[in-house]
């Protein structure tokens, strides 16, 4: 769950903003499902619903999608934390070992055979913030996501959908065109053929996504180059530097100095 959507999650200033971003952008990237956020008197609830046929187990997908937020909040906001409640509309696993593993991963309150699937948190959790978030980078990512959203909604463009999946893979340091094809419910050959019909390819789109996100971040934010490198999926700045040179003909520092002047962050 990374890429443009993932960058937004990683730059969400609070848990509540994280849930709002999920409600807004998840259904566009993952068309077979949606999240809905509701503010409750004593907290907040993020509900999950499948809205189309799936090629994987509905139970597996639901548990992974809802459970992701328990992991994400522990990883990035609250290391020692459990949700108020997690609810699943499907039946629970058989066997004590399987149930114990779910409780270990998701928290002590996990209910099955409920009317809806959701994760619920308290008011205090909603207000928890992450230190070190760059507001300028978040605004840039929001603007980029809105542009992609508008393109997909208005044109139903395969190119725009593939771009978003490429950005998701970048964060996970993956380059897998077959996985993108599978996520879009088509064969790799069909994906290649349809993209060719739109005048592009996965490789060209991958270079284009890197060029667009990197140049915008360098030009429009003061985030240092190592931070930008990390957010774009590179564990080492040197690897980011090589990739950026390949698609732009300049180093990140050279590009930023030319675009904003040498006083900008590096």
C-alpha positions as CSV (number, residue, x, y, z in Angstrom):
1,X,0.0,0.0,0.0
2,X,2.6,2.5,-1.1
3,X,3.2,4.8,-4.0
4,X,1.4,8.2,-4.2
5,X,-1.2,6.7,-1.8
6,X,1.5,5.4,0.5
7,X,3.4,8.7,0.4
8,X,0.3,10.4,1.6
9,X,-0.1,7.9,4.4
10,X,3.5,8.3,5.4
11,X,3.2,12.1,5.4
12,X,-0.2,12.3,7.2
13,X,0.3,14.6,10.2
14,X,-2.2,12.8,12.5
15,X,-4.0,9.5,12.6
16,X,-7.4,11.1,11.8
17,X,-5.8,12.7,8.7
18,X,-4.5,9.2,7.8
19,X,-8.0,7.8,7.8
20,X,-9.4,10.7,5.8
21,X,-6.7,10.2,3.1
22,X,-7.5,6.5,3.0
23,X,-11.2,7.2,2.4
24,X,-10.4,9.7,-0.3
25,X,-7.8,7.8,-2.4
26,X,-8.0,4.1,-1.7
27,X,-11.1,3.4,-3.8
28,X,-9.5,4.9,-6.9
29,X,-6.3,2.8,-6.7
30,X,-8.0,-0.4,-5.5
31,X,-11.3,-0.3,-7.4
32,X,-12.7,-3.5,-6.0
33,X,-12.9,-2.1,-2.4
34,X,-13.4,1.0,-0.5
35,X,-12.8,2.5,3.0
36,X,-15.2,4.9,4.7
37,X,-14.2,7.0,7.7
38,X,-16.7,8.0,10.4
39,X,-16.0,10.3,13.3
40,X,-17.7,8.9,16.4
41,X,-18.4,10.7,19.7
42,X,-15.6,8.8,21.4
43,X,-13.3,8.1,18.5
44,X,-13.3,7.1,14.9
45,X,-14.1,4.1,12.7
46,X,-12.6,3.2,9.4
47,X,-14.8,0.7,7.6
48,X,-13.8,-1.6,4.7
49,X,-16.1,-3.0,2.1
50,X,-15.5,-5.1,-1.1
51,X,-17.5,-3.8,-4.0
52,X,-16.4,-6.1,-6.9
53,X,-15.2,-9.6,-7.7
54,X,-11.8,-10.6,-6.4
55,X,-9.3,-13.1,-7.6
56,X,-8.1,-13.8,-4.0
57,X,-9.9,-14.9,-0.9
58,X,-12.3,-12.2,0.3
59,X,-11.5,-13.2,3.9
60,X,-7.8,-12.9,3.3
61,X,-8.1,-9.5,1.6
62,X,-10.4,-8.1,4.3
63,X,-8.2,-9.2,7.2
64,X,-5.1,-7.9,5.4
65,X,-6.6,-4.5,4.5
66,X,-8.1,-3.8,7.9
67,X,-5.2,-5.3,9.8
68,X,-2.8,-3.1,7.8
69,X,-3.8,-0.1,9.8
70,X,-3.0,-1.8,13.1
71,X,0.5,-2.5,11.8
72,X,0.9,0.9,10.2
73,X,-0.1,2.8,13.4
74,X,2.2,0.7,15.5
75,X,5.0,1.1,13.0
76,X,4.7,4.9,12.5
77,X,2.7,6.4,15.3
78,X,2.2,4.3,18.4
79,X,4.6,1.4,18.9
80,X,2.8,0.0,22.0
81,X,-0.8,0.3,20.9
82,X,-4.0,-1.7,20.2
83,X,-7.2,-0.6,18.5
84,X,-10.4,-0.3,20.6
85,X,-12.0,-2.9,18.3
86,X,-11.6,-4.7,15.0
87,X,-14.7,-6.2,13.4
88,X,-15.0,-8.6,10.6
89,X,-18.2,-9.6,8.7
90,X,-16.9,-13.1,7.9
91,X,-16.5,-16.0,10.3
92,X,-13.4,-16.4,12.4
93,X,-10.7,-19.0,11.9
94,X,-11.1,-22.4,13.4
95,X,-8.4,-23.5,15.9
96,X,-7.0,-21.8,18.9
97,X,-3.6,-21.2,17.3
98,X,-5.1,-19.2,14.4
99,X,-7.2,-17.1,16.7
100,X,-4.3,-16.4,19.0
101,X,-2.2,-15.3,16.0
102,X,-4.9,-12.9,14.9
103,X,-5.1,-11.4,18.4
104,X,-1.4,-11.0,18.5
105,X,-1.4,-9.1,15.2
106,X,-4.6,-7.1,15.6
107,X,-5.2,-6.6,19.3
108,X,-7.3,-8.2,22.1
109,X,-10.7,-7.2,20.7
110,X,-11.4,-8.9,17.4
111,X,-15.0,-9.8,16.6
112,X,-16.3,-12.0,13.8
113,X,-19.7,-12.5,12.1
114,X,-20.5,-8.8,12.5
115,X,-22.5,-6.6,10.2
116,X,-19.4,-4.8,8.9
117,X,-15.6,-4.9,8.8
118,X,-13.8,-2.0,10.4
119,X,-11.1,-0.8,12.8
120,X,-12.1,1.5,15.6
121,X,-9.8,3.8,17.6
122,X,-10.4,6.2,20.5
123,X,-10.3,10.0,20.4
124,X,-6.8,10.2,21.8
125,X,-5.4,8.0,19.1
126,X,-7.0,10.2,16.4
127,X,-5.1,13.2,17.5
128,X,-1.7,11.5,17.7
129,X,0.8,13.2,15.4
130,X,4.0,12.2,13.7
131,X,7.1,14.5,14.3
132,X,9.2,15.7,11.4
133,X,6.4,15.8,8.8
134,X,7.2,18.3,6.0
135,X,4.0,20.3,5.3
136,X,5.3,21.3,1.9
137,X,5.9,17.7,0.9
138,X,2.4,16.7,2.0
139,X,0.8,19.5,0.0
140,X,2.8,18.4,-3.1
141,X,1.7,14.8,-2.7
142,X,-1.9,15.8,-2.2
143,X,-1.8,17.9,-5.3
144,X,-0.3,15.1,-7.3
145,X,-2.8,12.6,-6.0
146,X,-5.7,14.9,-6.9
147,X,-4.3,15.3,-10.5
148,X,-4.1,11.5,-10.8
149,X,-7.6,11.1,-9.3
150,X,-9.1,13.6,-11.7
151,X,-7.4,11.9,-14.7
152,X,-8.7,8.4,-13.7
153,X,-12.2,9.5,-12.9
154,X,-12.7,11.7,-16.0
155,X,-10.8,9.6,-18.6
156,X,-10.7,6.1,-17.1
157,X,-7.1,6.1,-18.2
158,X,-5.2,2.9,-17.9
159,X,-2.0,4.9,-18.1
160,X,-3.0,6.9,-15.0
161,X,-3.9,3.7,-13.1
162,X,-0.5,2.1,-14.0
163,X,1.3,5.2,-12.9
164,X,-0.3,5.0,-9.5
165,X,0.7,1.3,-9.2
166,X,4.2,2.1,-10.3
167,X,4.5,4.7,-7.6
168,X,3.2,2.2,-5.0
169,X,5.9,-0.3,-6.0
170,X,8.6,2.4,-5.8
171,X,8.1,2.8,-2.1
172,X,8.4,-1.0,-1.7
173,X,11.5,-1.0,-3.8
174,X,9.8,-3.3,-6.3
175,X,9.7,-3.3,-10.1
176,X,7.1,-5.9,-11.2
177,X,5.0,-5.3,-14.3
178,X,3.3,-8.7,-13.9
179,X,2.1,-7.7,-10.4
180,X,0.6,-4.5,-11.8
181,X,-1.2,-6.5,-14.5
182,X,-2.6,-8.8,-11.8
183,X,-3.8,-5.9,-9.7
184,X,-5.7,-4.6,-12.7
185,X,-7.2,-8.0,-13.4
186,X,-5.5,-8.5,-16.8
187,X,-2.6,-10.6,-18.2
188,X,0.9,-9.0,-18.7
189,X,0.5,-9.3,-22.5
190,X,-2.9,-7.5,-22.3
191,X,-1.4,-4.8,-20.2
192,X,1.5,-4.3,-22.6
193,X,-0.9,-4.2,-25.6
194,X,-3.3,-1.7,-24.0
195,X,-0.5,0.6,-22.9
196,X,1.0,0.4,-26.4
197,X,-2.4,1.5,-27.6
198,X,-2.1,4.6,-25.3
199,X,1.4,5.2,-26.7
200,X,3.5,4.2,-23.7
201,X,4.9,1.2,-21.7
202,X,5.5,0.3,-18.1
203,X,9.2,1.2,-18.4
204,X,8.4,4.6,-19.9
205,X,5.8,5.3,-17.2
206,X,8.2,4.2,-14.5
207,X,10.7,6.8,-15.7
208,X,8.0,9.4,-16.0
209,X,6.8,8.8,-12.4
210,X,10.3,9.1,-11.0
211,X,11.0,12.3,-13.0
212,X,7.7,13.9,-12.0
213,X,7.7,13.2,-8.3
214,X,11.5,13.8,-7.8
215,X,11.6,17.1,-9.7
216,X,8.5,18.4,-8.0
217,X,9.8,17.5,-4.6
218,X,13.2,19.1,-5.3
219,X,11.6,22.2,-6.8
220,X,8.6,22.8,-4.5
221,X,9.8,21.6,-1.1
222,X,12.8,22.2,1.2
223,X,13.0,18.5,2.1
224,X,16.6,17.3,2.0
225,X,17.7,15.0,-0.8
226,X,18.1,12.0,1.4
227,X,14.5,12.4,2.6
228,X,13.2,12.7,-0.9
229,X,15.3,9.7,-1.9
230,X,13.8,7.6,0.9
231,X,10.2,8.6,0.1
232,X,10.8,7.6,-3.5
233,X,11.9,4.1,-2.5
234,X,15.7,4.4,-2.5
235,X,17.6,3.1,0.5
236,X,20.7,4.9,-0.7
237,X,21.1,8.4,-2.0
238,X,23.6,7.2,-4.6
239,X,21.1,4.9,-6.2
240,X,18.6,7.8,-6.4
241,X,21.3,10.0,-7.8
242,X,22.0,7.5,-10.6
243,X,18.3,7.1,-11.5
244,X,17.7,10.8,-11.4
245,X,20.6,11.5,-13.7
246,X,19.4,8.8,-16.2
247,X,15.9,10.4,-16.6
248,X,16.9,14.1,-16.4
249,X,20.6,14.3,-17.3
250,X,21.3,16.1,-14.0
251,X,22.1,15.2,-10.4
252,X,19.4,16.0,-7.9
253,X,21.6,18.8,-6.4
254,X,22.2,20.3,-9.9
255,X,18.5,20.2,-10.7
256,X,17.6,21.9,-7.4
257,X,20.3,24.6,-7.7
258,X,19.2,25.4,-11.2
259,X,15.5,25.5,-10.2
260,X,15.6,27.2,-6.9
261,X,19.1,28.5,-6.3
262,X,22.0,26.9,-4.3
263,X,20.6,28.0,-1.0
264,X,17.9,25.3,-1.1
265,X,18.2,22.2,1.1
266,X,20.5,19.3,-0.1
